Amino acid sequence: MNLSLPLNKDNSGNSGNSGNSGNSGNSGNSGNSGNSGGSVGSSNTLSPILSNSILSSPISSPRSISSSSSNNNNNNNNNNNNNNNNNNNNNNNNNNNNNNNNNNNNNNSDNNNNNNNNNNNSNNINNKPRKAGIQLDSDGCLIKRIIKEGYGEIPPPRSIVTVHYEGYLSNQVLFDSSVQRNSPFTFQIGTKSVIDAIEQSISTMKVGQEAEIVTTQRYAFGKLGLPPFIPPNVSVIYKIKLLSYKIKSNDFTNFETLINKSKEEKEIGNQFFQKSNYKKSIRHYVKSIWILNDPEQTLGLNEMENKLLKDTLIILYLNLASCNIRLKDGKRGISNCEKILELGGNTTAKFYYRMGQAYSLNKQYDSAKRCLVQAIRLEPNDKLLRDELENIKKLQEENK
């Protein structure tokens, strides 16, 4: 996203190089010519170039003057000549000073005029009117201002859109940026996968359009916010660019093919599980999950497809957890059970049984007992569950 950056004011400071004229202080060395009674020492007001030319002149050099004297008459003549020369030099210096002062004044006037022109230009840039915001709701809680126009049509409902964005709090603190991550964000319109402010704004944008979105907590993160990143009851500002969109075709044949490929891998995993080759079994279960996580095929599914996808994933994660338990890997077993929780699969006794076993391997006996108790509530007549609960109690006693 093309974001406006603060102007580098130091660039205008190049005129500050004129500060090198401070080297003209070296011309103060011409004060040594005071031995000849001249006034050349006043040349410290000259520019460095003029000062250096005077210091290199034989007329202003004390050694050159003293070496030319042979007797009193010659001294007097030389003194008169020197005085005349000094006077001439002084006159020349004064003239040069006047000319330099005039030139400096003219240059300063020109610089002042240039600076004034630059300031006027900067003021004109800064005072360039911003485009008016567009109210996207009836209460004025969601405002969109177009920064750069796009092209083409706006994305139709349920399109899959790709955007770059930056999110700021109302105090201009950056809290999230796909630009800094260099990773565009893709989501589907109408699936509640982003905050309402983004959802409503993107639906009005064209490809290539850049916009600034200002919203209250109503269309952002609500009264509670998102600690520790988003404070409660805070307004946020988003800068968004719509990079592309595509229309998702709900072709069940493609999704059905995806499910069938996943099931093939799962069946191979089941065969290795029956042979107690749990490591190879894990490989095929993981590959089956990887197939189902293809965003090109799983974005924009309808309700029936989503349910089938979740149910298949829950079974695969349960199988993975079972392999972890057989390999005495409690941590990975707990991790896979937590994935099932995320998918809403914590409704069966089998899930709580597996999670209880994983907690027990990790020596988290209290959590393990709670899981088994919940499993028994769901399946009160299952003897296997009661036996497992007793085993966990014994292990807890032994490890006290």
Disulfide bonds with the S-S distance in Angstrom:
none
